[in-house]
């Protein structure tokens, strides 16, 4: 007749589990012992933190920055900016008519539309916009966008 081996494990918890039985013939543990061992592994794993994600203060563009860009871009760049941001020519014309040929308002509308369009996950919208502005020969505005320090705005919804 074979006898099972009993292993005694000292619990770090007061009034906790004091032993686990391991049967040598079947190499199984009862469920409570397995839970106890998992708790020990969890405690030994150390400090676990969530992934903080991208730094949104740097990677987004505020509404105020979009407004400044809209005022600073010459009307002759309207189609180039809109098309580079993924808005079709016919939509650009419709926006311009809707805004009564007010180019700063039309630019702002196009920027706001681009801001809510689907971007790659964890993308840096500030860098994406700067790259698009540089591609259509608006490098000065692109540089300003990248070097401008963004002051947090409580009323900003970005």
Secondary structure as UniProt FT lines:
FT   STRAND          5..7
FT   TURN            14..15
FT   STRAND          20..23
FT   TURN            24..27
FT   STRAND          28..29
FT   HELIX           31..44
FT   HELIX           56..59
FT   HELIX           63..72
FT   HELIX           75..77
FT   HELIX           78..84
FT   TURN            85..86
FT   HELIX           89..98
FT   TURN            99..101
FT   HELIX           103..116
FT   TURN            121..122
FT   HELIX           125..135
FT   TURN            136..137
FT   HELIX           139..147
FT   TURN            154..155
//
